Every structure is written in structure tokens, then in C-alpha cells.
């Protein structure tokens, strides 16, 4: 399974990489949503792990734009924001799942479930 991590904090990118490394055949990293748009086209990952709050382009805008061009894209929002409005907005624009960074223990299961969709 190929995975793209979109996260502006390098330490969190490393943590996410370590969390998914065992199940990934290849991992790409981007620092914000603007970079993710081009990287998605270049790599066509099976799963995208997308932060929400990032410079230049936030994760909700990037998710919406990727899904508009690539409706098959599977995007998991991984954020610090435990907010029902953000969760609903993310799912309404096409995110496959929404999870919180403070507890990544179920991330592998979420990815597996999303990959089967």
C-alpha cells in the first residue's frame, strides 16, 4: 500500500511515518495542501493522511480539490481538532475518515478499512 503524508510539522510527519511504515510499500511526504495536489498526481497513493491546519493551503481545501479531480482518492484527515463541525465538513467534501493525532493507536485499522472501500 502506498501512502502520502500531508503535514506541516516535521516531527508529526516522522511519527505518522513510523506508525504506518509496517503496512506501506512506499511513503511520500508533503508539507502542505498545495504540495499535496501535485504530489497526488505524480504518485497516485492508495491512502492520503491529511492534516487540516497548514500554511498556503489547508487540508480541507486540498481534500476537496483532490477529490474533485480524483473521486477515487482515499483521504484520511489526521488532526488535533476534535471538532464536530470540522469532522462533518471533512466528510462532506469527500474525506474517507477523520481521526485525531493524540491517539494514533487505531490509525492502521482506519487505513486498512479505508483501503477496502
Biopython code that builds the backbone (N, CA, C, O; Angstrom):
import numpy as np
from Bio.PDB.StructureBuilder import StructureBuilder

atoms = [
    (1, "UNK", "N", (0.839, -1.163, 0.000)),
    (1, "UNK", "CA", (0.000, 0.000, 0.000)),
    (1, "UNK", "C", (0.897, 1.242, 0.000)),
    (1, "UNK", "O", (1.875, 1.312, 0.744)),
    (2, "UNK", "N", (0.555, 2.209, -0.833)),
    (2, "UNK", "CA", (1.315, 3.449, -0.890)),
    (2, "UNK", "C", (0.560, 4.537, -0.128)),
    (2, "UNK", "O", (-0.665, 4.633, -0.197)),
    (3, "UNK", "N", (1.325, 5.356, 0.600)),
    (3, "UNK", "CA", (0.725, 6.349, 1.482)),
    (3, "UNK", "C", (1.423, 7.689, 1.285)),
    (3, "UNK", "O", (2.646, 7.759, 1.161)),
    (4, "UNK", "N", (0.621, 8.748, 1.258)),
    (4, "UNK", "CA", (1.153, 10.102, 1.225)),
    (4, "UNK", "C", (0.748, 10.803, 2.527)),
    (4, "UNK", "O", (-0.425, 10.820, 2.900)),
    (5, "UNK", "N", (1.738, 11.376, 3.203)),
    (5, "UNK", "CA", (1.516, 12.099, 4.454)),
    (5, "UNK", "C", (1.597, 13.589, 4.152)),
    (5, "UNK", "O", (2.595, 14.073, 3.618)),
    (6, "UNK", "N", (0.525, 14.314, 4.503)),
    (6, "UNK", "CA", (0.487, 15.759, 4.275)),
    (6, "UNK", "C", (0.365, 16.427, 5.643)),
    (6, "UNK", "O", (-0.699, 16.417, 6.263)),
    (7, "UNK", "N", (1.471, 17.005, 6.096)),
    (7, "UNK", "CA", (1.557, 17.536, 7.464)),
    (7, "UNK", "C", (2.660, 18.584, 7.506)),
    (7, "UNK", "O", (3.757, 18.347, 7.000)),
    (8, "UNK", "N", (2.383, 19.738, 8.101)),
    (8, "UNK", "CA", (3.369, 20.811, 8.109)),
    (8, "UNK", "C", (4.448, 20.669, 9.188)),
    (8, "UNK", "O", (5.490, 21.316, 9.080)),
    (9, "UNK", "N", (4.244, 19.870, 10.198)),
    (9, "UNK", "CA", (5.244, 19.692, 11.253)),
    (9, "UNK", "C", (6.073, 18.424, 10.993)),
    (9, "UNK", "O", (5.541, 17.316, 10.927)),
    (10, "UNK", "N", (7.376, 18.619, 10.851)),
    (10, "UNK", "CA", (8.273, 17.503, 10.533)),
    (10, "UNK", "C", (8.208, 16.393, 11.581)),
    (10, "UNK", "O", (8.243, 15.215, 11.227)),
    (11, "UNK", "N", (8.116, 16.742, 12.847)),
    (11, "UNK", "CA", (8.055, 15.731, 13.906)),
    (11, "UNK", "C", (6.810, 14.872, 13.802)),
    (11, "UNK", "O", (6.864, 13.664, 14.031)),
    (12, "UNK", "N", (5.703, 15.481, 13.463)),
    (12, "UNK", "CA", (4.452, 14.725, 13.304)),
    (12, "UNK", "C", (4.540, 13.853, 12.055)),
    (12, "UNK", "O", (4.057, 12.721, 12.055)),
    (13, "UNK", "N", (5.155, 14.375, 10.984)),
    (13, "UNK", "CA", (5.353, 13.537, 9.787)),
    (13, "UNK", "C", (6.167, 12.295, 10.131)),
    (13, "UNK", "O", (5.840, 11.194, 9.686)),
    (14, "UNK", "N", (7.227, 12.467, 10.922)),
    (14, "UNK", "CA", (8.045, 11.307, 11.328)),
    (14, "UNK", "C", (7.214, 10.321, 12.142)),
    (14, "UNK", "O", (7.304, 9.112, 11.930)),
    (15, "UNK", "N", (6.414, 10.821, 13.062)),
    (15, "UNK", "CA", (5.560, 9.959, 13.883)),
    (15, "UNK", "C", (4.562, 9.198, 13.009)),
    (15, "UNK", "O", (4.374, 7.995, 13.188)),
    (16, "UNK", "N", (3.932, 9.884, 12.079)),
    (16, "UNK", "CA", (2.985, 9.216, 11.179)),
    (16, "UNK", "C", (3.697, 8.173, 10.325)),
    (16, "UNK", "O", (3.181, 7.075, 10.119)),
    (17, "UNK", "N", (4.880, 8.517, 9.831)),
    (17, "UNK", "CA", (5.659, 7.567, 9.019)),
    (17, "UNK", "C", (5.954, 6.298, 9.822)),
    (17, "UNK", "O", (5.764, 5.189, 9.323)),
    (18, "UNK", "N", (6.414, 6.458, 11.058)),
    (18, "UNK", "CA", (6.700, 5.290, 11.898)),
    (18, "UNK", "C", (5.437, 4.476, 12.163)),
    (18, "UNK", "O", (5.488, 3.248, 12.223)),
    (19, "UNK", "N", (4.312, 5.155, 12.320)),
    (19, "UNK", "CA", (3.054, 4.478, 12.625)),
    (19, "UNK", "C", (2.587, 3.610, 11.463)),
    (19, "UNK", "O", (2.029, 2.536, 11.685)),
    (20, "UNK", "N", (2.805, 4.059, 10.222)),
    (20, "UNK", "CA", (2.283, 3.332, 9.052)),
    (20, "UNK", "C", (3.348, 2.535, 8.308)),
    (20, "UNK", "O", (3.029, 1.828, 7.352)),
    (21, "UNK", "N", (4.596, 2.634, 8.724)),
    (21, "UNK", "CA", (5.707, 2.044, 7.982)),
    (21, "UNK", "C", (5.537, 0.546, 7.720)),
    (21, "UNK", "O", (5.833, 0.077, 6.621)),
    (22, "UNK", "N", (5.074, -0.194, 8.697)),
    (22, "UNK", "CA", (4.964, -1.646, 8.541)),
    (22, "UNK", "C", (3.992, -2.043, 7.437)),
    (22, "UNK", "O", (4.181, -3.074, 6.791)),
    (23, "UNK", "N", (2.964, -1.247, 7.213)),
    (23, "UNK", "CA", (1.965, -1.598, 6.212)),
    (23, "UNK", "C", (2.131, -0.912, 4.875)),
    (23, "UNK", "O", (1.301, -1.089, 3.983)),
    (24, "UNK", "N", (3.194, -0.127, 4.717)),
    (24, "UNK", "CA", (3.364, 0.663, 3.492)),
    (24, "UNK", "C", (4.485, 0.114, 2.620)),
    (24, "UNK", "O", (5.531, -0.305, 3.116)),
    (25, "UNK", "N", (4.249, 0.124, 1.329)),
    (25, "UNK", "CA", (5.312, -0.246, 0.394)),
    (25, "UNK", "C", (6.101, 0.989, -0.018)),
    (25, "UNK", "O", (7.276, 0.896, -0.372)),
    (26, "UNK", "N", (5.444, 2.150, 0.030)),
    (26, "UNK", "CA", (6.111, 3.408, -0.286)),
    (26, "UNK", "C", (5.370, 4.535, 0.426)),
    (26, "UNK", "O", (4.146, 4.507, 0.552)),
    (27, "UNK", "N", (6.136, 5.534, 0.892)),
    (27, "UNK", "CA", (5.557, 6.672, 1.601)),
    (27, "UNK", "C", (6.149, 7.950, 1.021)),
    (27, "UNK", "O", (7.363, 8.062, 0.853)),
    (28, "UNK", "N", (5.279, 8.913, 0.717)),
    (28, "UNK", "CA", (5.702, 10.242, 0.294)),
    (28, "UNK", "C", (5.228, 11.241, 1.328)),
    (28, "UNK", "O", (4.228, 11.016, 2.010)),
    (29, "UNK", "N", (5.957, 12.358, 1.444)),
    (29, "UNK", "CA", (5.602, 13.383, 2.420)),
    (29, "UNK", "C", (5.479, 14.735, 1.743)),
    (29, "UNK", "O", (6.233, 15.062, 0.826)),
    (30, "UNK", "N", (4.495, 15.530, 2.219)),
    (30, "UNK", "CA", (4.291, 16.898, 1.754)),
    (30, "UNK", "C", (4.101, 17.784, 2.976)),
    (30, "UNK", "O", (3.613, 17.335, 4.013)),
    (31, "UNK", "N", (4.497, 19.060, 2.841)),
    (31, "UNK", "CA", (4.399, 19.985, 3.962)),
    (31, "UNK", "C", (3.091, 20.767, 3.995)),
    (31, "UNK", "O", (2.754, 21.357, 5.021)),
    (32, "UNK", "N", (2.356, 20.780, 2.899)),
    (32, "UNK", "CA", (1.073, 21.482, 2.924)),
    (32, "UNK", "C", (0.194, 21.000, 1.776)),
    (32, "UNK", "O", (0.615, 20.217, 0.924)),
    (33, "UNK", "N", (-1.045, 21.496, 1.784)),
    (33, "UNK", "CA", (-2.016, 21.062, 0.796)),
    (33, "UNK", "C", (-1.647, 21.410, -0.631)),
    (33, "UNK", "O", (-1.961, 20.655, -1.551)),
    (34, "UNK", "N", (-0.981, 22.545, -0.834)),
    (34, "UNK", "CA", (-0.581, 22.942, -2.193)),
    (34, "UNK", "C", (0.389, 21.915, -2.775)),
    (34, "UNK", "O", (0.249, 21.512, -3.930)),
    (35, "UNK", "N", (1.371, 21.492, -1.978)),
    (35, "UNK", "CA", (2.315, 20.464, -2.438)),
    (35, "UNK", "C", (1.602, 19.131, -2.679)),
    (35, "UNK", "O", (1.967, 18.374, -3.578)),
    (36, "UNK", "N", (0.591, 18.858, -1.871)),
    (36, "UNK", "CA", (-0.132, 17.584, -1.977)),
    (36, "UNK", "C", (-0.860, 17.445, -3.306)),
    (36, "UNK", "O", (-0.975, 16.337, -3.831)),
    (37, "UNK", "N", (-1.351, 18.546, -3.857)),
    (37, "UNK", "CA", (-2.072, 18.466, -5.138)),
    (37, "UNK", "C", (-1.181, 17.901, -6.234)),
    (37, "UNK", "O", (-1.576, 16.974, -6.941)),
    (38, "UNK", "N", (0.011, 18.452, -6.377)),
    (38, "UNK", "CA", (0.942, 17.973, -7.406)),
    (38, "UNK", "C", (1.448, 16.569, -7.080)),
    (38, "UNK", "O", (1.565, 15.725, -7.968)),
    (39, "UNK", "N", (1.744, 16.324, -5.813)),
    (39, "UNK", "CA", (2.262, 15.018, -5.416)),
    (39, "UNK", "C", (1.224, 13.917, -5.643)),
    (39, "UNK", "O", (1.580, 12.800, -6.019)),
    (40, "UNK", "N", (-0.040, 14.219, -5.421)),
    (40, "UNK", "CA", (-1.076, 13.211, -5.654)),
    (40, "UNK", "C", (-1.076, 12.794, -7.122)),
    (40, "UNK", "O", (-1.152, 11.605, -7.430)),
    (41, "UNK", "N", (-0.993, 13.757, -8.017)),
    (41, "UNK", "CA", (-0.982, 13.461, -9.457)),
    (41, "UNK", "C", (0.258, 12.634, -9.818)),
    (41, "UNK", "O", (0.169, 11.683, -10.594)),
    (42, "UNK", "N", (1.400, 12.997, -9.259)),
    (42, "UNK", "CA", (2.651, 12.289, -9.573)),
    (42, "UNK", "C", (2.673, 10.860, -9.052)),
    (42, "UNK", "O", (3.187, 9.965, -9.722)),
    (43, "UNK", "N", (2.114, 10.633, -7.848)),
    (43, "UNK", "CA", (2.294, 9.340, -7.180)),
    (43, "UNK", "C", (1.037, 8.477, -7.086)),
    (43, "UNK", "O", (1.141, 7.257, -6.960)),
    (44, "UNK", "N", (-0.135, 9.081, -7.143)),
    (44, "UNK", "CA", (-1.402, 8.344, -7.005)),
    (44, "UNK", "C", (-1.369, 7.365, -5.834)),
    (44, "UNK", "O", (-1.521, 6.160, -6.035)),
    (45, "UNK", "N", (-1.172, 7.869, -4.613)),
    (45, "UNK", "CA", (-1.095, 6.976, -3.451)),
    (45, "UNK", "C", (-2.429, 6.282, -3.192)),
    (45, "UNK", "O", (-3.491, 6.777, -3.569)),
    (46, "UNK", "N", (-2.347, 5.140, -2.549)),
    (46, "UNK", "CA", (-3.565, 4.423, -2.158)),
    (46, "UNK", "C", (-4.315, 5.178, -1.068)),
    (46, "UNK", "O", (-5.545, 5.216, -1.066)),
    (47, "UNK", "N", (-3.566, 5.784, -0.136)),
    (47, "UNK", "CA", (-4.147, 6.496, 1.006)),
    (47, "UNK", "C", (-3.388, 7.804, 1.199)),
    (47, "UNK", "O", (-2.165, 7.849, 1.067)),
    (48, "UNK", "N", (-4.124, 8.867, 1.514)),
    (48, "UNK", "CA", (-3.524, 10.149, 1.895)),
    (48, "UNK", "C", (-3.887, 10.418, 3.351)),
    (48, "UNK", "O", (-5.056, 10.346, 3.729)),
    (49, "UNK", "N", (-2.881, 10.727, 4.165)),
    (49, "UNK", "CA", (-3.102, 11.169, 5.540)),
    (49, "UNK", "C", (-2.941, 12.680, 5.536)),
    (49, "UNK", "O", (-1.839, 13.182, 5.312)),
    (50, "UNK", "N", (-4.027, 13.413, 5.780)),
    (50, "UNK", "CA", (-4.077, 14.864, 5.570)),
    (50, "UNK", "C", (-4.356, 15.615, 6.868)),
    (50, "UNK", "O", (-5.362, 15.375, 7.535)),
    (51, "UNK", "N", (-3.451, 16.527, 7.213)),
    (51, "UNK", "CA", (-3.690, 17.454, 8.324)),
    (51, "UNK", "C", (-4.699, 18.499, 7.851)),
    (51, "UNK", "O", (-4.947, 18.623, 6.651)),
    (52, "UNK", "N", (-5.279, 19.247, 8.783)),
    (52, "UNK", "CA", (-6.204, 20.317, 8.394)),
    (52, "UNK", "C", (-5.501, 21.660, 8.340)),
    (52, "UNK", "O", (-5.473, 22.295, 7.286)),
    (53, "UNK", "N", (-4.941, 22.099, 9.433)),
    (53, "UNK", "CA", (-4.348, 23.441, 9.518)),
    (53, "UNK", "C", (-2.912, 23.411, 9.022)),
    (53, "UNK", "O", (-2.024, 22.861, 9.674)),
    (54, "UNK", "N", (-2.699, 24.022, 7.836)),
    (54, "UNK", "CA", (-1.361, 24.093, 7.252)),
    (54, "UNK", "C", (-1.223, 25.422, 6.512)),
    (54, "UNK", "O", (-2.226, 26.023, 6.127)),
    (55, "UNK", "N", (0.020, 25.887, 6.310)),
    (55, "UNK", "CA", (0.220, 27.133, 5.556)),
    (55, "UNK", "C", (-0.109, 26.932, 4.071)),
    (55, "UNK", "O", (-0.248, 25.803, 3.602)),
    (56, "UNK", "N", (-0.224, 27.998, 3.375)),
    (56, "UNK", "CA", (-0.529, 28.078, 1.940)),
    (56, "UNK", "C", (-1.896, 27.489, 1.601)),
    (56, "UNK", "O", (-2.758, 28.216, 1.106)),
    (57, "UNK", "N", (-2.124, 26.218, 1.845)),
    (57, "UNK", "CA", (-3.418, 25.599, 1.555)),
    (57, "UNK", "C", (-3.736, 24.593, 2.645)),
    (57, "UNK", "O", (-2.957, 23.676, 2.907)),
    (58, "UNK", "N", (-4.887, 24.771, 3.280)),
    (58, "UNK", "CA", (-5.246, 23.850, 4.364)),
    (58, "UNK", "C", (-5.736, 22.510, 3.809)),
    (58, "UNK", "O", (-5.995, 22.362, 2.615)),
    (59, "UNK", "N", (-5.848, 21.565, 4.700)),
    (59, "UNK", "CA", (-6.195, 20.201, 4.304)),
    (59, "UNK", "C", (-7.606, 20.029, 3.771)),
    (59, "UNK", "O", (-7.846, 19.151, 2.942)),
    (60, "UNK", "N", (-8.546, 20.851, 4.231)),
    (60, "UNK", "CA", (-9.915, 20.737, 3.716)),
    (60, "UNK", "C", (-9.983, 21.181, 2.261)),
    (60, "UNK", "O", (-10.636, 20.536, 1.441)),
    (61, "UNK", "N", (-9.312, 22.275, 1.942)),
    (61, "UNK", "CA", (-9.284, 22.745, 0.545)),
    (61, "UNK", "C", (-8.568, 21.715, -0.323)),
    (61, "UNK", "O", (-9.051, 21.369, -1.401)),
    (62, "UNK", "N", (-7.429, 21.229, 0.136)),
    (62, "UNK", "CA", (-6.674, 20.231, -0.636)),
    (62, "UNK", "C", (-7.490, 18.957, -0.835)),
    (62, "UNK", "O", (-7.487, 18.382, -1.923)),
    (63, "UNK", "N", (-8.183, 18.518, 0.202)),
    (63, "UNK", "CA", (-9.023, 17.316, 0.084)),
    (63, "UNK", "C", (-10.104, 17.526, -0.958)),
    (63, "UNK", "O", (-10.327, 16.664, -1.807)),
    (64, "UNK", "N", (-10.775, 18.666, -0.898)),
    (64, "UNK", "CA", (-11.843, 18.957, -1.854)),
    (64, "UNK", "C", (-11.304, 18.973, -3.289)),
    (64, "UNK", "O", (-11.920, 18.405, -4.190)),
    (65, "UNK", "N", (-10.159, 19.621, -3.497)),
    (65, "UNK", "CA", (-9.591, 19.720, -4.845)),
    (65, "UNK", "C", (-9.114, 18.362, -5.363)),
    (65, "UNK", "O", (-9.324, 18.032, -6.530)),
    (66, "UNK", "N", (-8.478, 17.584, -4.505)),
    (66, "UNK", "CA", (-8.030, 16.250, -4.932)),
    (66, "UNK", "C", (-9.239, 15.402, -5.290)),
    (66, "UNK", "O", (-9.248, 14.752, -6.335)),
    (67, "UNK", "N", (-10.258, 15.398, -4.441)),
    (67, "UNK", "CA", (-11.456, 14.565, -4.697)),
    (67, "UNK", "C", (-12.227, 15.036, -5.928)),
    (67, "UNK", "O", (-12.844, 14.217, -6.609)),
    (68, "UNK", "N", (-12.207, 16.331, -6.231)),
    (68, "UNK", "CA", (-12.882, 16.814, -7.443)),
    (68, "UNK", "C", (-12.235, 16.228, -8.689)),
    (68, "UNK", "O", (-12.928, 15.805, -9.614)),
    (69, "UNK", "N", (-10.920, 16.203, -8.711)),
    (69, "UNK", "CA", (-10.189, 15.682, -9.872)),
    (69, "UNK", "C", (-10.035, 14.175, -9.853)),
    (69, "UNK", "O", (-9.915, 13.542, -10.902)),
    (70, "UNK", "N", (-10.038, 13.597, -8.652)),
    (70, "UNK", "CA", (-9.787, 12.161, -8.489)),
    (70, "UNK", "C", (-10.778, 11.600, -7.470)),
    (70, "UNK", "O", (-10.423, 11.398, -6.309)),
    (71, "UNK", "N", (-12.006, 11.349, -7.892)),
    (71, "UNK", "CA", (-13.035, 10.895, -6.948)),
    (71, "UNK", "C", (-12.698, 9.581, -6.239)),
    (71, "UNK", "O", (-13.289, 9.264, -5.207)),
    (72, "UNK", "N", (-11.771, 8.836, -6.778)),
    (72, "UNK", "CA", (-11.370, 7.569, -6.163)),
    (72, "UNK", "C", (-10.382, 7.761, -5.009)),
    (72, "UNK", "O", (-10.077, 6.807, -4.293)),
    (73, "UNK", "N", (-9.883, 8.978, -4.826)),
    (73, "UNK", "CA", (-8.884, 9.248, -3.785)),
    (73, "UNK", "C", (-9.440, 8.907, -2.410)),
    (73, "UNK", "O", (-10.589, 9.213, -2.091)),
    (74, "UNK", "N", (-8.605, 8.270, -1.609)),
    (74, "UNK", "CA", (-8.971, 7.904, -0.236)),
    (74, "UNK", "C", (-8.133, 8.767, 0.709)),
    (74, "UNK", "O", (-6.918, 8.604, 0.814)),
    (75, "UNK", "N", (-8.807, 9.678, 1.385)),
    (75, "UNK", "CA", (-8.121, 10.659, 2.226)),
    (75, "UNK", "C", (-8.607, 10.527, 3.655)),
    (75, "UNK", "O", (-9.804, 10.589, 3.932)),
    (76, "UNK", "N", (-7.650, 10.343, 4.561)),
    (76, "UNK", "CA", (-7.935, 10.266, 5.990)),
    (76, "UNK", "C", (-7.436, 11.567, 6.623)),
    (76, "UNK", "O", (-6.249, 11.884, 6.549)),
    (77, "UNK", "N", (-8.336, 12.305, 7.236)),
    (77, "UNK", "CA", (-7.949, 13.513, 7.950)),
    (77, "UNK", "C", (-7.345, 13.092, 9.292)),
    (77, "UNK", "O", (-7.961, 12.350, 10.058)),
    (78, "UNK", "N", (-6.127, 13.580, 9.564)),
    (78, "UNK", "CA", (-5.434, 13.300, 10.814)),
    (78, "UNK", "C", (-5.109, 14.664, 11.435)),
    (78, "UNK", "O", (-4.246, 15.388, 10.938)),
    (79, "UNK", "N", (-5.799, 15.002, 12.512)),
    (79, "UNK", "CA", (-5.743, 16.365, 13.031)),
    (79, "UNK", "C", (-5.743, 16.415, 14.555)),
    (79, "UNK", "O", (-6.019, 15.423, 15.230)),
    (80, "UNK", "N", (-5.427, 17.595, 15.072)),
    (80, "UNK", "CA", (-5.528, 17.864, 16.506)),
    (80, "UNK", "C", (-6.922, 18.338, 16.883)),
    (80, "UNK", "O", (-7.247, 18.406, 18.068)),
    (81, "UNK", "N", (-7.740, 18.663, 15.914)),
    (81, "UNK", "CA", (-9.015, 19.341, 16.146)),
    (81, "UNK", "C", (-10.172, 18.355, 16.303)),
    (81, "UNK", "O", (-10.674, 17.796, 15.328)),
    (82, "UNK", "N", (-10.577, 18.160, 17.547)),
    (82, "UNK", "CA", (-11.718, 17.299, 17.858)),
    (82, "UNK", "C", (-12.972, 18.173, 17.821)),
    (82, "UNK", "O", (-13.504, 18.570, 18.858)),
    (83, "UNK", "N", (-13.422, 18.459, 16.615)),
    (83, "UNK", "CA", (-14.493, 19.427, 16.395)),
    (83, "UNK", "C", (-15.520, 18.814, 15.450)),
    (83, "UNK", "O", (-15.188, 18.432, 14.328)),
    (84, "UNK", "N", (-16.754, 18.722, 15.901)),
    (84, "UNK", "CA", (-17.802, 18.084, 15.090)),
    (84, "UNK", "C", (-18.058, 18.821, 13.777)),
    (84, "UNK", "O", (-18.348, 18.184, 12.765)),
    (85, "UNK", "N", (-17.957, 20.152, 13.775)),
    (85, "UNK", "CA", (-18.176, 20.898, 12.533)),
    (85, "UNK", "C", (-17.080, 20.601, 11.519)),
    (85, "UNK", "O", (-17.362, 20.408, 10.336)),
    (86, "UNK", "N", (-15.821, 20.564, 11.980)),
    (86, "UNK", "CA", (-14.712, 20.216, 11.077)),
    (86, "UNK", "C", (-14.842, 18.784, 10.572)),
    (86, "UNK", "O", (-14.612, 18.506, 9.395)),
    (87, "UNK", "N", (-15.213, 17.882, 11.472)),
    (87, "UNK", "CA", (-15.403, 16.472, 11.086)),
    (87, "UNK", "C", (-16.481, 16.374, 9.999)),
    (87, "UNK", "O", (-16.280, 15.706, 8.984)),
    (88, "UNK", "N", (-17.602, 17.028, 10.207)),
    (88, "UNK", "CA", (-18.693, 16.997, 9.223)),
    (88, "UNK", "C", (-18.261, 17.633, 7.912)),
    (88, "UNK", "O", (-18.567, 17.114, 6.838)),
    (89, "UNK", "N", (-17.549, 18.753, 7.992)),
    (89, "UNK", "CA", (-17.081, 19.418, 6.770)),
    (89, "UNK", "C", (-16.139, 18.507, 5.995)),
    (89, "UNK", "O", (-16.240, 18.403, 4.773)),
    (90, "UNK", "N", (-15.222, 17.846, 6.700)),
    (90, "UNK", "CA", (-14.263, 16.952, 6.040)),
    (90, "UNK", "C", (-14.978, 15.800, 5.345)),
    (90, "UNK", "O", (-14.665, 15.475, 4.200)),
    (91, "UNK", "N", (-15.917, 15.193, 6.018)),
    (91, "UNK", "CA", (-16.647, 14.065, 5.426)),
    (91, "UNK", "C", (-17.525, 14.523, 4.278)),
    (91, "UNK", "O", (-17.696, 13.791, 3.303)),
    (92, "UNK", "N", (-18.087, 15.726, 4.375)),
    (92, "UNK", "CA", (-18.935, 16.254, 3.300)),
    (92, "UNK", "C", (-18.159, 16.561, 2.025)),
    (92, "UNK", "O", (-18.722, 16.490, 0.932)),
    (93, "UNK", "N", (-16.877, 16.899, 2.143)),
    (93, "UNK", "CA", (-16.090, 17.183, 0.940)),
    (93, "UNK", "C", (-15.389, 15.941, 0.394)),
    (93, "UNK", "O", (-14.679, 16.016, -0.609)),
    (94, "UNK", "N", (-15.588, 14.804, 1.053)),
    (94, "UNK", "CA", (-15.068, 13.571, 0.486)),
    (94, "UNK", "C", (-14.005, 12.848, 1.269)),
    (94, "UNK", "O", (-13.487, 11.839, 0.789)),
    (95, "UNK", "N", (-13.651, 13.312, 2.456)),
    (95, "UNK", "CA", (-12.688, 12.560, 3.265)),
    (95, "UNK", "C", (-13.297, 11.200, 3.613)),
    (95, "UNK", "O", (-14.495, 11.088, 3.871)),
    (96, "UNK", "N", (-12.466, 10.196, 3.613)),
    (96, "UNK", "CA", (-12.925, 8.832, 3.919)),
    (96, "UNK", "C", (-13.025, 8.563, 5.403)),
    (96, "UNK", "O", (-13.809, 7.719, 5.835)),
    (97, "UNK", "N", (-12.226, 9.284, 6.194)),
    (97, "UNK", "CA", (-12.220, 9.088, 7.643)),
    (97, "UNK", "C", (-11.600, 10.319, 8.293)),
    (97, "UNK", "O", (-10.979, 11.151, 7.631)),
    (98, "UNK", "N", (-11.785, 10.410, 9.607)),
    (98, "UNK", "CA", (-11.304, 11.553, 10.393)),
    (98, "UNK", "C", (-10.821, 10.988, 11.719)),
    (98, "UNK", "O", (-11.581, 10.326, 12.426)),
    (99, "UNK", "N", (-9.564, 11.243, 12.061)),
    (99, "UNK", "CA", (-9.030, 10.749, 13.322)),
    (99, "UNK", "C", (-8.140, 11.805, 13.955)),
    (99, "UNK", "O", (-7.729, 12.765, 13.303)),
    (100, "UNK", "N", (-7.850, 11.616, 15.224)),
    (100, "UNK", "CA", (-7.091, 12.599, 15.986)),
    (100, "UNK", "C", (-5.637, 12.157, 16.187)),
    (100, "UNK", "O", (-5.350, 10.975, 16.379)),
    (101, "UNK", "N", (-4.738, 13.132, 16.138)),
    (101, "UNK", "CA", (-3.308, 12.855, 16.286)),
    (101, "UNK", "C", (-2.942, 12.357, 17.680)),
    (101, "UNK", "O", (-1.989, 11.592, 17.827)),
    (102, "UNK", "N", (-3.674, 12.772, 18.692)),
    (102, "UNK", "CA", (-3.280, 12.423, 20.056)),
    (102, "UNK", "C", (-3.448, 10.936, 20.365)),
    (102, "UNK", "O", (-2.946, 10.458, 21.382)),
    (103, "UNK", "N", (-4.150, 10.198, 19.494)),
    (103, "UNK", "CA", (-4.291, 8.752, 19.688)),
    (103, "UNK", "C", (-4.241, 8.065, 18.335)),
    (103, "UNK", "O", (-5.262, 7.890, 17.670)),
    (104, "UNK", "N", (-3.041, 7.681, 17.942)),
    (104, "UNK", "CA", (-2.854, 7.051, 16.634)),
    (104, "UNK", "C", (-2.910, 5.528, 16.714)),
    (104, "UNK", "O", (-2.579, 4.845, 15.745)),
    (105, "UNK", "N", (-3.322, 4.996, 17.854)),
    (105, "UNK", "CA", (-3.331, 3.545, 18.040)),
    (105, "UNK", "C", (-4.257, 2.830, 17.062)),
    (105, "UNK", "O", (-4.036, 1.659, 16.751)),
    (106, "UNK", "N", (-5.283, 3.510, 16.574)),
    (106, "UNK", "CA", (-6.207, 2.880, 15.633)),
    (106, "UNK", "C", (-5.962, 3.295, 14.187)),
    (106, "UNK", "O", (-6.755, 2.958, 13.308)),
    (107, "UNK", "N", (-4.876, 4.023, 13.926)),
    (107, "UNK", "CA", (-4.629, 4.517, 12.567)),
    (107, "UNK", "C", (-4.451, 3.382, 11.563)),
    (107, "UNK", "O", (-4.986, 3.459, 10.457)),
    (108, "UNK", "N", (-3.721, 2.344, 11.914)),
    (108, "UNK", "CA", (-3.519, 1.226, 10.983)),
    (108, "UNK", "C", (-4.848, 0.576, 10.626)),
    (108, "UNK", "O", (-5.074, 0.210, 9.472)),
    (109, "UNK", "N", (-5.728, 0.431, 11.612)),
    (109, "UNK", "CA", (-7.038, -0.151, 11.357)),
    (109, "UNK", "C", (-7.885, 0.770, 10.464)),
    (109, "UNK", "O", (-8.581, 0.297, 9.566)),
    (110, "UNK", "N", (-7.822, 2.069, 10.713)),
    (110, "UNK", "CA", (-8.557, 3.022, 9.882)),
    (110, "UNK", "C", (-8.073, 2.950, 8.434)),
    (110, "UNK", "O", (-8.876, 2.908, 7.503)),
    (111, "UNK", "N", (-6.750, 2.937, 8.258)),
    (111, "UNK", "CA", (-6.179, 2.863, 6.912)),
    (111, "UNK", "C", (-6.630, 1.584, 6.222)),
    (111, "UNK", "O", (-7.039, 1.614, 5.061)),
    (112, "UNK", "N", (-6.559, 0.478, 6.921)),
    (112, "UNK", "CA", (-6.989, -0.800, 6.351)),
    (112, "UNK", "C", (-8.457, -0.769, 5.922)),
    (112, "UNK", "O", (-8.808, -1.246, 4.843)),
    (113, "UNK", "N", (-9.295, -0.208, 6.769)),
    (113, "UNK", "CA", (-10.717, -0.092, 6.465)),
    (113, "UNK", "C", (-10.958, 0.811, 5.255)),
    (113, "UNK", "O", (-11.752, 0.473, 4.377)),
    (114, "UNK", "N", (-10.282, 1.945, 5.207)),
    (114, "UNK", "CA", (-10.431, 2.876, 4.090)),
    (114, "UNK", "C", (-9.912, 2.250, 2.791)),
    (114, "UNK", "O", (-10.497, 2.454, 1.727)),
    (115, "UNK", "N", (-8.832, 1.502, 2.875)),
    (115, "UNK", "CA", (-8.281, 0.861, 1.684)),
    (115, "UNK", "C", (-9.237, -0.150, 1.063)),
    (115, "UNK", "O", (-9.189, -0.396, -0.142)),
    (116, "UNK", "N", (-10.105, -0.736, 1.887)),
    (116, "UNK", "CA", (-11.074, -1.724, 1.377)),
    (116, "UNK", "C", (-12.321, -1.063, 0.776)),
    (116, "UNK", "O", (-13.140, -1.745, 0.160)),
    (117, "UNK", "N", (-12.470, 0.226, 0.946)),
    (117, "UNK", "CA", (-13.682, 0.916, 0.428)),
    (117, "UNK", "C", (-13.724, 0.916, -1.078)),
    (117, "UNK", "O", (-14.664, 1.447, -1.668)),
]
sb = StructureBuilder()
sb.init_structure("model")
sb.init_model(0)
sb.init_chain("A")
sb.init_seg("    ")
for serial, (resi, resn, name, xyz) in enumerate(atoms, 1):
    if name == "N":
        sb.init_residue(resn, " ", resi, " ")
    sb.init_atom(name, np.array(xyz, "f"), 0.0, 1.0, " ", f" {name:<3s}", serial, name[0])
structure = sb.get_structure()
